[in-house]
Amino acid sequence: MIDRTLRAFAFGLLASTALAPPALAQSAPPAPPPPTDPSQSPAPATNATDVTAPPPQVESAQDGQVEDSTEIIVTAQKREENLQDVPVSIQAIGSRRLDQLNISNFEDYTKQLPSVSFQASQGGGTVVYMRGVATGGDGNHSGSLPSVGTYLDEQPVTTIGGALDVHIYDIARIESLAGPQGTLYGASSQAGTIRIITNKPDITAAYGRVDGEFNTIAHGGQGGSLEGMYNLPLADRIAIRASGFVRMDAGFLDNVRSTRTYCGDPISDPETGDTIGCAHNGITVDNSRLVEDDFNDARIFGGRAALRVELDDNWTVTPSIMHQNSKADGFYAYNPRLNDLDVDRFRDEYRKDKFTQAALTVDGKIANFDLTYAGAYMRRPTSSLGDYTDYADAYDAYYESVGGLANYFYYLDADGNTIDPRQYIEATDNFKKMSHEVRVSTPQDWPFRAVVGAFYQRQTNEIFQNYLIDNLDPNLSVTGYPGTLWLTKQERKDKDYALFGEASFDVTPQITLTAGGRLFKYDNTLFGFAGFGRHPDFDEVNQEVPPNGAYGSSGQRRCLTVNGLQLIDDEGSPLAQGGVEGTPCTNVGNVVDGKAVPRRSKGDGFTHRLNAQFKPNGDMMFYGTWSRGFRPGGINRQPSAPAYEPDYLTNYELGWKTGMGPFRWNGAIYHQVWKKFQFSFLGENSLTVIQNGRDAKIRGIETDVGYVGGGLTLNAAAAYTRAKTSGNICESILDDEACSDSFTVTPSGTRLPITPRFKGSTTARYSWAMGSGNAHVQGSVTHQGSAGADIRQNMDGAGTNPNSFLGRLGNWTTVDAFAGYNWGSVTAELFAFNLFDERPDLVRFVACGLCDQTRVIAGRPRTIGIRMGTRF
């Protein structure tokens, strides 16, 4: 029903906008003669990391069209500006360079952004970090909000469970804004913002392009893509632009044959009769029917359409819609204890992830002031099936001294027989997001310039995770879910309100002062159920029958009664009514007047940005910034875990931007203080728990340089980050800094995980005339240093360091190579990604709190292919 409503809304919006204004379009002055297709012209340098061969050109901030200008136009400060005049650390990758580097997804373009790091999972779950503001463990659907915002044009597309991996095609540029952007971009831009700017409809000409690719992956299969776009003027002031793609990503992981034999007969102490171990003669399973090479393949398709309607010389309306659909098969990480790129899985796994966004942007003028409205509605449903055999392996080993799962747990069928203890997870999320922003800007040429606006955002997620054991006794299952050992069924809502403004004043022609602020309010709730079931004949006093298959105390035993107490302490009282539909009761919530209501975390505050800019001449600019970003607090789904508080990031930054003939050199030095930072870890029952740590201090430098001359183009960017905790993190959040009443989880001075100290990339391209066309060769090198995988150094009080079995994210260097030829409207290129077949560690993780079987998500192995395209 939602999908049909969304489609009706989107296409109705496109249709009504197209049909409404013909009279205005007809009465307008005739458009100038259409130029040639900009995409057929020699493409421009459009970004801070992008310098191309002459003639100097640029893409406009609005539609990526080529203009006769050496300026690089960005819209990072909600207005069009020359990049070299913006006193913010920005790196951008423009349309031409996106094509040159054959960038199609998130992993590709973040290689070129040294201040960005990330953790990835299968089929679209990506958590983004910037400038070392990372603790790891993020991305859970009930966890912290992201610290880096993602925008598609004017609309935020930041999602709780991972950033959208928007397919990159027909994109004008990608802007990366490092450091707190909490004034203009809000809560989820605490550490930075990534903006994906699409090419907009062009009323001046009809043109299009088609591109195809075939590739083969080392140790894997074959893949490819087909992409196309078309721009069509419909009237003097109306145009539509549409693009579409289909991509097949070949697999490169092998699911190899493996067996498991779990505890069977108990071994007893001959003197006491107590169980002291088990014989490994229990249930044996193997995965022979699932053995497959290259089983982690993926299929992605989607499209985007936008309509541009110029109502008159001052007002433009741009409705748009985008849809993307992906399905990833198999598992996404390998087991380093096996052979290279091998893993042993026991279920036919998959993940489906799709999103649809309908958006509307209105630009206009009221007197001398520019007015912009940007609104969007997005829906992102996901579904997956995951193998949880690792959990059974870990818990059987952990409880072996008391007989293992077969003797210590109650994994039994209805007849009392021991059953296969392996779990698997059926999961869905239904994420929805609505946002509205309206802002007014003064003319850009005024000595006093300002932008003021208001913002509202509402995000919801319907969370469902069903942990199943085949043939589990219904009485030992969650009530109403036969075979379910553990159920999570919750509703999450996050609402944000803000008033923001920023003003700049030219004190002299060389000196500009800027001040901005954002008043914000957030209201977040979590409501529902998480946990084990409760046997209908179980009572807390006698406990003559087990409460559930795991004999767990969480779940239905913690359901809330009408008295606001947990059932385990208030047995016999009626349960509170009014919970989430389809749950046996409510244990994530509160009780008001005998009725269950959501847990709530709300607050308000103010963030600021102060900046001074000095521009001694047209080729140099220096600036200093003091800014602050924030991330709202929230609720833990673990009933016994308290809510976590907001965290704040304060940034002190000095930067420079210079352009000297064929050279460009930009950079920034910064010091950041991250107060009471939120961090996540797997706690009791392998539930993600979020708590506030102490503080962290982050120091770093980032720079990018470029040169162009004689057909040679050089670009390089690098970042050095030193991020460490300041103060001990204790097991109890109520403990003092010396951890007197608990134990030290992370000592002061520990490096924050995920982000390497050094990351850099460089690209060299040489082009020359040959025959009737132009040839080129290009090489790109990316290096990333090592980093820790977990912030904790002592996870259990006994000195167990999770990094000892997780291992470090290793350093790596990859080399990409390209050679191609273009003649007329046709291009052809041979390419090789990861030429020397390095094995980059993107993520190292375990499946559960007791698990020590590390899994590693690897970067793409060596990929060789050919890409061809035509423009018309």
N, C-alpha and C positions, 0 to 999 in steps of 0.2 A: 504494500500500500504506500509506504514511504517513497519507494523508488518511483512509482507511477506519479505520485504527487510532485516529486522533485522534477521529473521529466516534464510534466505538464507546466509547472511553474517556469522552468528554464526556457522551454521552447515558446511558451506563451509570451514570456518577456522579450525574447528575440523577435517574435512575430509582431507583437504590438509596437515595439520600438521601430521596426522596419516600416510598418504600415502608417504610423501616426504622422510623420513629418514631411510628406512629399511636397506640400505647398511651400513649406519653408525652403526646402532644397531647390525647388524650381524658381523661387523668387530671388535666390541668392545669386551673386555675380558668378559668371562661368569660372570653372576651375582652370588653372594654368595648364598648358599642354603637358601631358604625362611624360615624365622622364623615362629613360630605360629602366628596366628592373634593377633596383639597387643590388639585389643579390647576385646579379651578373657582373657588377662592377668590381674592380679590384677592391677587396674588402679592407676595412679600416682597422687601425688600432683603436680600441674602445675602452681601455681599462688600464688600471694602474700597473698591471703586470704584463701589459700588451703593447709592444711597439712594433710597427710593421714597416715594410719598405715603402718609399715614396710612390705615388703622391700622397701627402698627408691628408687623411680623411678621418671622419668620426661617425659613429652611430648616434642619432639623437636619442635623448632619454625616453622619448615617447614611443618610437616605433622601429628603432634600429636602422633607419635609413641613412644612406651615405650623404654627407654634406661636405662642401668645400671649406673645411675648417680643420685646424690642428687641435682644437679643444677636445677634451674628453668630458662628456656630460654625464653626470650621475644625479640621482634623486634621493640620496641617502638622508638628506635633511628636509625631506618632504617638499622640495622645490628643485628646479633644474639649476645645476651649478657646474662650473668647470671643476673637475676633480682636483686640480692643483690649487684651487681656492678654498677647498673644504678642509677645515681644521679638525679632521677626524682621520684615524688610521683606517684606510679603506684599501682593500685589494679587490680587483674585479677581473673577470675573464669575459671578454667580449665575444660577439657572434662569430667573427672570423676565427679567433683562436680556439673557441669551442670546436669548430669544424676541423681546424688544423690538428688538434690533439685528439680528435675522434672521441670526444667526451660525450657519454650518453647517460651516466648515472652519478649518484652521490660519491661512490668510491673513486670514480675517475676525477671529478673536479676537486675533491678535497686534497688530492695529491699536490695540487698547485697552490694550496692555501696553507702555508706552514703554521699559522696560528690555530688551525683547526685540527682536532683529533676526534675520534669517535669509537663507539662500540657498536658492532653490528650483530644482527641475528637473522634468521631465515626469513626471506620474503618480505622485507620492508621494515623490520624492527631495528631502527638505527637511533642511537642516542648521541647527540652532538655536544662537544665541549669546545671551549675556546680559551686560549691563554692560560691553560693549566687549571682552570676552575673545574675540577673533576675529582670525584671520590670513588667512582665505579659503582656497580650494582644498581644503577638507575634503569628506568624504562619499564618498571612494573606498572600494570594498569591501575594499581591502588597506591602507587608511590608518589614521589615528589614530582612537581611540575618541572619541565625542562629549564635549563639555565641559558639556553641559546634559542632565540626565536627564529622561525622560518617564515618567510613571506613569499607568496606568489603574486607578483605585481603589488597592488596596494593592500591585499588581504592577508591576514595571518593564517597560516596553515600548520602552525605548531600543534602537535598532538601529544597526549600524555604518554602513550605506549611506544613512542618512537617517531622520529621525523619521517615525513613522506619522502619516498625516493622518487621524485618527479622525473620522468623521462626527459632528457635534454635534447630537444630538437626544435628548430625555429625559435630559438631563444636569443634575445637581444644581448643580454649579459647576465652574469651572476656577480652580485656585490657581496663582499664579506666585510662587515663592520665590526672591528675588534674592540673589546672593552664595553663597559656598561652603556646600554642604549635605553635606559629606563625612563628618560624624559620623553622621547618621541615614540618609543616602541613598547614600553610597558614591562609587565611582570616577567614574562618568559624571555626577556632580552637582558637578563642580569649580566651575562658575560659577553654578549655580542649578538649579532643578527646576521642571518644569511638571507639575501633577497634574490629571487629568481624573476627576472624581468622578461616578459614575453615580447615578441614582435607584434605590433598592433596593426589593425587593418589600415590600408593605405588607399585613399580615395583617388590617387593620381594615375594608377596603372593596374592592368591585370597581368599577373605573372605567377609562376609557380616553380617547383622543383621536385624531383624524385631522386632518392638515394637508396642504394642497396648494398648490403655487405654479406660476405661469406667468410667464416673463420673456423679455425680448428685449434683446439686447446691441447697442450701437452698433457699426457696421461689421461686424456678425456676424449670427448666427442666433438661433433661439429655443430656450429650454430650460425646465426646470421640475423639480419634485420632488413626490413623494408619500411621506408619512411617517405612521406610526401607532404607538401603544403601547397595551397593555392590562395591567392589574393584576388578578389574580384570587386571592382566598383559597381554598385547597383544603381547609383544616381550621382548627381554632381556632388552631393554631400553625404553619401552613404556608401559604405564598403563592408565587405565581410571577408574574414581571413580564417581559414580552417587548415588543420594539420592532423595527420594520423600516423600511426606506426604499429608495427608488430615486430616483436623481438623474441628470438629463441636463444636462451643461454645454455650452452652445453654443460653437462655435468663433468666432474673430474674426480669425485670421491667414489671409492669402491666399497660396497657393503660386503664384507667377507664372512665366510662361514665361521660360526662360533657356537659354543654350547655353554650351558650353565647347569650345575647340579647344586641344589640347595640342601640345607640341613634336613636330615631325616630322623633316624632314631636318636633319642637323647642318650648321653653318657652320664652315668651317675657316680657319685663318690661312694665307694664300697662301704665306707664307715657311716656316713651320715645319710646317704640316700639322696642327697641334693644333686640336682643337675649341674654338671660342670663343663659340659660341652656337647657336641653332637657328632654323629657319623654322617659323612657326606654321601648318603645313600638315599636322599630324598628325591623330590621331583627333578627330572632332567628335561631340559628344553634345548632346542637348536633352532637356528634361523635359516636352514638350508633353502626353504622355499622363497626367501627374500634376498638371497645372494644375487648381486647385480653390480656390474661395472658402471661407472659414470652415472650413479643413480640420483644425483642432486641437480637435475636439470630444472629449468624454469621457463615459463612462457608468459610474456607480458604483451598486452596490447592496449591501445587507448587513442584518444584524440582530443582536440581542443578546437573550439570555434568562438570567434568574437565578432561582434557587429559594432561598427563605428558610425554614429549618426551625429553630424554637425547640425545642430538645430539652427544656428546662425553663426555669426563670426565669433561669438563669445562663449557659446554653450555646446558641449559635446557629451553625448551619452554613449557609454561602452558596456553593454551587457556581454557576458561570456559564460561559457560552460566548458568544463574539462572532466573527462572520465579516464580512469586508468584501472586495469584489471590484471592481476598477476596470480599465478599458481606455481608454487615451488614444490617439487617432489623430493622425497628422501629426507636426509638430514644434512645439516649445513656445516658440520665440524668433523674433524678427523680425530682419531685416538693416537696420541704420540707413542703409546706403548706398542702399537702395531706397526706395520710397514708404512712408509710414507703415503699419506692421503688415503689410508684405510680406516674403516670404522666397522663396528659390529652392532647392528640394530636389529630389533626383534618385532617391529611393527611396520606396516606399510604407511609411512608418515607423509604428511603434506601440510602446506599452509596456503590458504587463499586470502588475498588482500586486495580490496578494491576501494576506490574512492571516487566520489562525484562532487564537484563543486560548481555551484551557480553563483556568479558574482556580478555586481553592477558598480560601475564607476561613473560619476557625473562630475565634470569639470566646467566651471563657468566663472563669470565675472559679475560682481555687484559693485558698480562705480569703478574704482581703481583696484578693488580687492579681488583676489582669486579665491573661489570657493570650491572645495572638493568634498564629495561624499563617496565613501567606499564601503560597500556592504557585501556580505557573502553568506551562503549557507552550504555546509559541507557534511556529507555522510560518509563514514568509513567503516563498513562491516568487515570483519575478518573471521575466519574459521580455521581450525587446525586439528590434526590428530598427532599426538606425540608419544613416543615410546618412553616409559619411565622405568625400564629395567634396571638402570643404574641405582635407583632408590632401593629396589629389592636386594641387589647385590650388596650395597653398603650396609643396610640394616641387618641382613642375615649375618654378615661378618661381625658387625658390632655386637650383636646379641648371641654370638656363637657360644659364649661361656655359659649361657642359660638355656641353650638348646636351639637358638636361631628362631627364625620366623615360624617354623613349623611347630615349635613347642612353647614359645614365649608369647606369640601373638595368637589371634583367633581367626586365621584365614581359613574358614571352613565353609562347606556348602550346607544346604538345608538339612542334610543327613548326618552332619558332623564329620565329614571326610575332609582331610587336608587337601587344599587346592593349590594350583599354580599361583605363587605369591606376586607375580609381576603385575605392575600397574601400567595403565596407559591413560592419556589425557585427551578428552574431547573438549574443545574450548571454542568459544565465540566471544567476540566483542562487537558492540554496535555503538561506535563513536559518532557523535553529532556535534557540530560547531556552528554557531551563528555569531557574526560580528558586524558592528556598525561603527563607522568613524566619520565625523564631519569636522572640517577644519577650514580656517580662513587665513590667508596670507596677504601681507602687504606687498606692494610692488618691489621687485628685486633691486631696482635702481635707487630706491630711497636710502638716505644715509642711516635711517633707523628702520630696520626691517623686523618683522615679527610674524610668527605663525602661532595660532591658538586653536584648540580643538577639544572635542569630547569623544570618548570611546566607551563602547559597551561590548562585552563578549560573554557568551554563555556556552559552556561545554558540558556534554553529558556522555556517559558511557554505561551501557548495560553489560555487565561482566558475568560470564558464565564459564566455570571450569569444573569439569566432571572427572574425578580420578576414579577409574574403574578397575575392578578385579573380576575377571570372568568367573561366574558361578558362585560369587560370594552370597552367603545366606542373606536373604532380604531383611531378617531381623537384626543382622549385624551391619546392615547398610544404613545410609541416610534415609530417613523416612520418606517414602514416596519415590525413591530412586533405587530400585533393586540393583545390586552389584556395585553401587557407589560407595567407596570407602570414605572419600572426602568430597565435599561440594563447596564451591564458592559461587554464590549468586548474589550480586550486589548492584546497586545503582549509585553512580557517582555523578555529582554536579559541581561544576566550578564556574563561578560568576565573577567578572571583573568590571569595575566602573572606574573611569578616570577623567580628569580635566587636565589638560597639558598646555604648555606654552613655552616658546623660546623666542628671545629677542636679541638682535645684534645691532650695535651702534658703531659707526665709523668715527672714532675719535679724531683721527687724521687720515689722509689717504693711505697711510701705511699701517695704521693700528686699528684693530677692531676688537671690541669686547662683546662677549655673548653670555647671556644668562638664561637658564631654562629650568623649569620645574614641572613636576607631575604630582597631583593629588590623586591618590588611588584608594580604592576600597575593594576588598575581596570577600567572598562568601562561599565557602566550599563545604560540601556535605558528602557523607558516605553512609550507606544504609543497606542492610541485608543480612546475609548469613555466610559464615565460613567455618568449616570444621567437619568432624566425624558425626556419625549418627548416634542413636540411643535405642537400645533394645527395649521393646515395649514392656518386658517383664523386669527390667532393671530397676532397682531402687538403691539410693545412695547409702542406706544404712547396712543392709544385708549383703548386697552385691553378690547374689547367688549365681547370677548369669553375667557374662561380660557385657559391657555397655555397647561395644562395637568391635569391629575386627581388629583394631589396633589397641584396644583398651585405653583409648585416648580420653583425656578430660576436657578437651576443647570441643567445639561444635554444639550439638544439641544439649549437652550437659550444662552449657553456659548460656542457654537461652534466657531471655529476660522475662520475668514475671510481671504481673500487674503492679507489684510492689516496687519495681525498679531493681530487683535483685536478680542474681543468676540462679537458675534452677538448681544447681549443685548445692546452693546455700538456702534454697527456699522451696524445697520439694513439697508438692502438694498444692501449691498456689497456682491459679490459672496463668497461662502464658499471656503476655501482652499481645494484643491484636493490632492489625494495621501494618504488617510488614510487607516486604516485597513479594509480589505474586509468584507462586511456585516454590517458595521456601518453606521448610518445616516450622520455622520460627525465626525470631530476630535475635542475633547476638552481636551484631555490629550496629549499634544505635543507642538511643536513650529512651526512657519512659516518662511521659508527661500525662498526668491524669489517667493512668492505667493503660495508655495507648503507646505503642512503639512509634518513635520519630527518629529521623536521621541524626547521626553525630554531626556536629557542626564545628567548623573552624573559620572564624572571620576576623577581620581587622582592617586597619587603614593606616595611611602614612604618607610620606612625602619623599620624593627623590629629586635630585638636582643635577645640573651640569653648569659649570662655570668655565669660561674659556677666554683666553687672550691670544690674539693673532697678530703677528708682525710680518709685513711683507715689504722688505726693503726695495725690491724691484719686481718686474714682471716674471722673473725666472726663479725666485726664491720665496719661501714662506716658512715661518717658524711659529709654533704654537705651544701653549701649555693648557692642560685640562685638569679640572678636578670634578669628578663625576661619581654618581652612586647608582647602583642597580639593586633590585630586590627580587626575592622569590617568595611567594606566599607560604604560610604554614599549612598543615593538613592533618589528616586522621590516619592512624594505623588501623588496619583491619584485624590485627591481633587484639582480641578483646581486652587482654590485660596490659597492652602497651599504651602508654599515654600519647596524646597528640604531640606533634612536633611543631616548633615555632618557625616563623619566617627567618630567612638568612639574608644578609646584606653584603654587598661588595662595593668597597670604596676604591676608586682608581685615581692615581696621580700620574700624569703622563706629559712628556715633552716630545714633540715631534717636529719633523721637517719635511719639506717637499721642494725639490729642486729640478730644474730642467736646463741643461747647458748644451745647446746645439743638439747633436745626435744622442746625448746621454740624458738619462733620467735617474734620479736617486731619491727615494722617499724612505722614511723610517720613523720609528718611535721607540722611546725608552719609557718603561712604566714600572710603577710599584703599586700593588693591589693588596688590600686587607680584606679578607673574607671572614666575616663575623658569624660565629655560632653556626657554621656550615652544616647543612643537612647531609647525612650519609646513610646508605642502605646496606643491609646485609641479610643473609638467611638466618633467621632465628629459630625459635621453637617450632617443631613440626615443619621445618623448611619453609616457613612463612617469611616473606620479606618484611623486615622491620626498619622503620626510618627513625632516626633520632638526631638531635643536634650535637655536634662535636664542640670543640673549643673554637679556636680561630686558625686561620692560615695566612701566611704571607707569601705573595707571589711577585717575583721580580723578573723582568725580561726585556728583550730587545727584539724588534722585528724590522725587516728592511726588504726593499725590493729595488732592483736596478734594471735598466734597459738600455739598449743601444741599437740604432738602425743606421745602415749606410751601405751603399753599393750592392744591394740585394741581400745583405746579411742582417739578420735580426737575432739579437741575443736578449734573453730575459732570465732573471734569477731572483729568487725570493727565499728568505730564511728567517727562522725565529729561534731564539734561545730563551728557555723558560726555566726558572728556578722556583719551584713551588714546594713549600714545606709547612707542616703543622706548627702551630705556636701554642703550646700547652698540651698536657696529657689528655687523651680521650679515655674515659673510664668506662667500665662495664655498666655502671649505674649512672644515669644522667644526673642523679641527685648528689653524686659524690663530689668531694672537693677536688682541686686540681692535683693533689698528691695521690688521689684514688685510695684514700685511707680505709674506706668501708667496702671496697670491691677490689678490682684489679685493673691494671693498665692495659687497655686494648691496643692503643697506639701511642707511643711515647712522643713527647715534643721533639720537633726537628725531623720527623719522618717525611720523606718525599711523598707528595700526593701521587696517586697512581694514574695510569692511562697515558698521560702526556709525557713525551720524551723531552729531555733537556734540549736536544737540537733536532730540528727538522728543516730541510731545505730542498729546493728543486731548481733546476736550470734547464732552459730550452735554447737550442741554436737551430736556426733555419736559414737555408741559402736557396735563393730562387734565381733563375736566369732564363733568358729567351732561348728557345730551341725549336728550330723548324717553324711551324705555323702556330706554335703555342708556347707555353712556359713550363719548365720543369722545376722540381724542388726536391731537396733532401732535408731531413729534420731529425734531430736527436734530442731526447729528453731524459734527464737523470733525476731521480728522487731518492733522497736518503732520509731515514728516520732512525733516531737513536732508541735505546732500550728504555723500558719503563716498567714499574711494578704493576701487578694485576689487581691487588687488593690493598686497601688502606690499613687493614688490621695486621698487627704483628703478633697478637696473642689472642686467639679466638675463644679460648676456653678456660683461661686462668692457669693452665698447666704449661704454658709456653708454646702451644701449637701455633705455628705461623702458617697461615693458609698459603702464603707465597712459596713455602717450601715444597708443596705438592702442585700448586698452580704453575710455578715457574714464572719467569719474567717474560714480558713481551719483548722479544729479541729485536736487536737493530737489524736493519735491512737496507739494501740499495737496489733499486730497479732501474733498468734502462729500456726506453722505448725508441723505436726507429721507424722512420717513414720515408718513402720515396714515391713521387708521383708526377703526373703530367696532366695539364689541362689545355684543351684546344677548343676554341669557340665556347659552346655552352656545355661541353662534356668534360668531366674530370674522372681520373682514375688514379688510385693510390694503393700501393702495397704497404703493409704495416706489420710491426711486431711489438706487442706489449710484453713487458717483463722478459726481455730478450734472453737473459741468462738463467731464466727459470728459478729466480729466488723464491723463498717461501715466507712471505711476510706474515707475522703474527698480527692479526687484527684484534682478536679477543681470545683470552684463555679463561675458562670457567669450569665449574662443576655443577651437577644437576640438583644437588640437595645439600643440606647442612652437614650431613655426616659423610658425604661422598668425597673420595680422594682420587677418583678417576677423572683426570683433567681432559677436557676437550678443547680443541683449538680451531678457531675459524681462520682460515688462511686466505690471503689475497689470491687473485686469479693467477694460475700458472701461465707459462709462456703461451701467448696467443698470437697466431700468425694468420693474416687474412688479406683480402682485397676488398676495396670499397670503390664503387662507381656511382656517378650521379650525373644528372642533366638538369639544366635550367631552361625555362621557356617563358 
